[in-house]
Amino acid sequence: MLSRRNIRIKVMQILYALSRDSNQSCDHLLKQYRLSIKASFDLYLFSLYFLIRIAQYARTDAEKRQGKLLPSNEDLGFVAKLAENPLMASLFQHAELSKYFSRLKFDAFLDTDLIRNLYQEYAKSESYKAYVYSPDDSTETHRTVLLDLFKFCVNNESFAEILEDQFPNWIDDKSLIVGSIKKTIKALPAEFDFLEAYLPNDEAVLEFGETLLTQVCTGDKALLAIIEPTLKNWDADRVAIIDMILLKMAVCELMYFKSIPTKVTLNEFVEISKLYSTEKSKDFINGILDRLMKQLEKEGKIAKAGRGLLD
């Protein structure tokens, strides 16, 4: 689930915390990094749980309609398809997923009123009404409405608020989670091992992320010594904190990660600077890294192998 860009951003955030409190040890930073990785997976699970709970409310809706003294034709024709279709059923009945939900005590985060309100608001949409009363019972029809429901949730303030309250990483991880939930829905019905695709990957999380964090943390002064001569008229103390962190991470990646092409490193850190630093940072990062790459290549400090040889 986590791409290398996600990992880079998490490492950057941990290093930024170090810049605010230099008394933190590398071991402490690693613990914080691991917690941030776990938080992303937990957020994915919670978002999926939230979606399931809203879909399940269709059963309650059906019961209320059937319990009316004078049900309308609309009530009589209502079917809890949102809850009972095979795609959702594969999630309801997934034993491992249920264990995660129970272990993380997600039921304590959501009250019935919130679920009911979100369901009722979505139930007003023309797409949902068309789905409920249509005889079409195809897999694609169920998948389309589930994607539509999730889109509705993502754009709903109440949904966003509860996610932000429970998971401070929602803002940073939003695109990651949205993409992962969409991928999950598109792959339904859920296979017994579908969660494996979303668990933190050792190669990205450990071999790349933890190594990058440790190298920058322990080699801070050496990395600064490499960067400073390329700043020309810039004093290192005047460089934005985030920009300096990104430069140190990029230099570390250029020198110690042989399988990552230099152009990938350059492009990735320029893109991250657009998201997290100043308006002028992308040009600054691009220019400094271009100089650094030429300098390091000239000094024989960049030695790429395998995929890293590809431009």
C-alpha positions in Angstrom: 0.0 0.0 0.0 2.8 2.4 0.9 4.8 3.7 -2.1 8.3 4.9 -1.8 7.0 8.5 -2.0 4.8 7.8 1.0 7.8 6.5 2.8 9.9 9.5 1.9 7.3 11.8 3.3 7.0 9.9 6.5 10.8 10.0 6.9 10.8 13.7 6.2 8.2 14.4 8.8 10.1 12.4 11.4 13.3 14.3 10.6 11.4 17.6 10.9 10.4 16.6 14.4 14.1 16.0 15.1 14.8 19.6 13.9 12.3 20.9 16.5 13.8 18.8 19.3 17.5 17.8 18.8 17.5 15.7 22.0 15.6 12.9 20.3 17.7 9.8 19.6 17.8 7.8 16.4 16.2 4.9 18.2 13.3 7.1 19.3 12.9 8.4 15.7 12.7 4.8 14.4 10.0 4.1 16.9 8.0 7.1 15.8 8.5 6.1 12.1 7.2 2.6 12.8 4.2 4.0 14.6 3.5 6.3 11.6 3.6 3.2 9.3 1.2 1.3 11.5 -1.1 4.4 11.6 -1.4 4.3 7.8 -2.5 0.7 7.8 -4.9 1.3 10.7 -6.4 4.3 8.9 -7.0 2.1 5.8 -8.8 -0.5 8.0 -10.9 2.2 9.7 -11.9 3.8 6.4 -13.0 0.3 5.2 -14.8 -0.4 8.5 -16.6 3.0 8.2 -17.8 2.2 4.7 -19.0 -1.3 5.7 -21.0 0.2 8.7 -22.8 2.6 6.4 -23.6 -0.1 3.9 -24.9 -2.3 6.7 -27.4 0.4 7.8 -29.4 -0.5 4.7 -30.7 -3.5 6.7 -32.0 -1.2 9.4 -33.6 0.9 6.7 -35.3 -2.1 5.3 -36.6 -3.2 8.7 -38.0 0.3 9.5 -39.8 0.4 6.1 -41.3 -3.0 6.6 -42.4 -2.1 10.1 -44.5 0.8 9.0 -48.3 0.6 9.5 -48.9 2.1 6.1 -45.8 1.4 4.0 -45.6 3.2 0.6 -45.0 1.5 -2.7 -41.5 2.7 -2.4 -41.2 1.1 1.1 -42.6 -2.2 -0.2 -40.2 -2.3 -3.1 -37.1 -1.5 -1.0 -34.4 -4.1 -0.9 -31.2 -3.8 1.3 -29.0 -4.5 -1.7 -26.3 -2.2 -0.4 -25.7 -4.5 2.6 -26.6 -7.8 1.1 -24.9 -7.8 -2.3 -22.1 -10.4 -2.7 -19.3 -7.9 -2.8 -20.2 -6.4 0.6 -21.0 -9.8 2.0 -17.4 -10.9 1.3 -16.2 -8.1 3.6 -18.8 -8.7 6.3 -17.9 -12.3 6.4 -14.1 -12.0 6.2 -12.8 -13.5 9.4 -9.3 -11.9 9.4 -10.8 -8.5 8.7 -13.2 -8.9 11.5 -10.4 -9.7 13.8 -8.6 -6.5 12.9 -11.7 -4.5 13.5 -12.3 -6.1 16.9 -8.6 -5.8 18.0 -8.5 -2.1 17.1 -11.9 -1.5 18.8 -13.3 0.5 15.9 -16.8 0.1 17.1 -16.0 2.6 19.9 -15.2 5.3 17.4 -18.5 5.4 15.6 -22.0 5.9 17.0 -25.2 4.8 15.4 -26.4 8.4 14.9 -23.4 9.2 12.7 -23.8 6.1 10.6 -27.6 6.7 10.3 -27.1 10.3 9.2 -24.5 9.5 6.6 -26.6 6.6 5.2 -29.7 8.7 5.1 -28.0 11.5 3.3 -26.5 9.2 0.7 -29.9 7.4 0.4 -31.3 10.7 -1.0 -29.1 10.5 -4.1 -30.6 9.5 -7.4 -27.8 7.0 -8.0 -28.7 5.1 -4.8 -32.4 5.1 -5.5 -31.8 3.8 -9.1 -29.6 1.1 -7.7 -32.1 -0.1 -5.0 -35.1 -0.3 -7.3 -33.3 -1.6 -10.4 -33.6 -5.3 -11.3 -29.9 -5.2 -12.4 -28.0 -7.4 -9.9 -24.7 -7.6 -11.7 -21.3 -7.5 -10.0 -20.4 -4.3 -11.9 -23.6 -2.6 -10.7 -22.8 -3.4 -7.1 -19.2 -2.2 -7.5 -20.3 1.0 -9.1 -22.6 1.9 -6.2 -19.9 1.1 -3.6 -17.4 3.4 -5.4 -20.1 6.0 -5.5 -20.8 5.6 -1.8 -17.1 5.9 -0.9 -16.8 9.0 -3.1 -19.8 10.5 -1.2 -18.1 9.7 2.1 -14.8 11.2 1.2 -16.5 14.5 0.2 -18.6 14.5 3.4 -17.5 16.8 6.3 -18.7 14.4 9.0 -16.7 11.6 7.5 -13.6 13.7 7.2 -14.0 15.1 10.8 -14.2 11.6 12.4 -11.1 10.5 10.4 -9.1 13.6 11.4 -10.2 13.2 15.1 -9.1 9.6 15.3 -6.2 9.7 12.8 -4.0 12.8 12.6 -2.3 11.3 9.6 -5.5 11.5 7.5 -4.5 14.8 5.8 -1.1 13.4 4.8 -2.4 10.0 3.9 -5.7 10.9 2.3 -4.7 10.2 -1.3 -3.0 7.0 -0.3 -6.1 5.7 1.6 -8.6 6.8 -1.0 -6.6 5.0 -3.7 -6.3 1.9 -1.5 -10.0 1.7 -0.7 -10.9 2.2 -4.4 -8.5 -0.6 -5.3 -10.1 -2.8 -2.7 -13.6 -2.2 -4.0 -12.5 -2.8 -7.6 -11.1 -6.2 -6.5 -14.2 -7.4 -4.6 -15.4 -10.0 -3.7 -12.6 -10.1 -1.1 -10.2 -13.1 -1.3 -9.2 -14.6 2.0 -5.7 -13.1 1.7 -6.6 -9.7 0.2 -5.2 -7.8 3.2 -1.6 -8.9 2.4 -1.5 -6.4 -0.5 -2.1 -3.6 2.0 0.2 -4.6 4.9 3.4 -2.6 5.2 6.0 -4.0 2.8 9.3 -5.0 4.3 11.3 -3.8 1.3 9.8 -0.4 1.3 9.3 0.1 5.0 12.4 -1.5 6.4 15.1 -1.8 3.7 14.3 1.6 2.3 12.5 3.7 4.9 14.4 2.7 8.1 17.7 2.8 6.3 17.0 6.2 4.8 16.0 7.6 8.2 19.0 6.1 10.0 21.5 7.2 7.4 20.3 10.8 7.5 20.0 10.9 11.3 23.5 9.5 11.9 25.2 11.2 9.0 23.7 14.7 9.4 26.9 16.6 9.6 28.6 14.7 6.8 25.6 15.3 4.5 25.6 19.0 5.4 29.3 19.2 4.5 28.4 17.8 1.1 25.5 20.2 0.5 27.0 23.5 1.8 29.5 24.1 -1.1 26.7 23.9 -3.7 24.7 26.6 -2.0 26.9 29.3 -3.4 25.4 32.6 -2.2 23.0 30.9 0.2 23.9 30.5 3.9 22.9 27.0 5.1 21.1 28.6 8.1 18.9 30.6 5.7 17.7 27.5 3.8 14.1 26.5 4.8 14.2 23.6 7.3 12.1 21.3 5.1 14.3 22.1 2.1 17.5 21.2 3.9 15.9 17.9 5.2 14.9 17.0 1.6 18.4 17.8 0.3 20.0 15.6 3.0 17.6 12.8 2.2 18.2 13.1 -1.5 22.0 13.1 -1.1 21.7 10.0 1.1 19.5 8.3 -1.5 21.8 9.2 -4.4 24.8 7.8 -2.5 23.5 4.7 -0.7 20.5 3.4 -2.6 22.1 1.8 -5.7 18.8 0.5 -7.2 17.1 3.9 -7.4 17.9 5.8 -10.6 19.2 9.4 -10.0 16.5 10.9 -12.1 13.9 9.2 -9.9 15.5 10.7 -6.8 15.6 14.2 -8.3 12.0 14.1 -9.5 10.6 12.6 -6.3 12.1 15.2 -4.0 11.1 18.1 -6.3 7.5 16.8 -6.2 7.6 16.4 -2.4 8.9 20.0 -2.1 5.8 21.2 -4.0 3.6 19.6 -1.5 5.4 20.5 1.8 7.6 23.5 1.3 7.5 27.0 0.0 6.4 28.2 -3.5 10.0 28.7 -4.6 11.3 25.4 -3.1 10.8 23.2 -6.2 13.2 25.4 -8.3 15.7 25.6 -5.4 15.6 21.9 -4.7 15.9 21.1 -8.5 18.8 23.4 -9.0 20.8 22.3 -5.9 20.2 18.6 -6.5 21.3 19.0 -10.1 24.6 20.5 -9.0 25.0 17.8 -6.3 24.4 15.0 -8.7 27.1 16.3 -11.0 29.5 16.8 -8.2 28.9 13.4 -6.6 29.2 11.6 -10.0 32.4 13.4 -10.7 33.8 12.3 -7.3 32.7 8.7 -7.9 30.3 8.8 -5.0 27.2 7.7 -7.0 27.4 4.0 -8.0 24.1 2.7 -9.3 23.3 -1.0 -10.1 20.4 -3.0 -11.4 17.3 -0.8 -11.9 19.3 2.2 -10.7 21.3 2.2 -14.0 18.1 3.2 -15.8 17.5 6.9 -16.4 
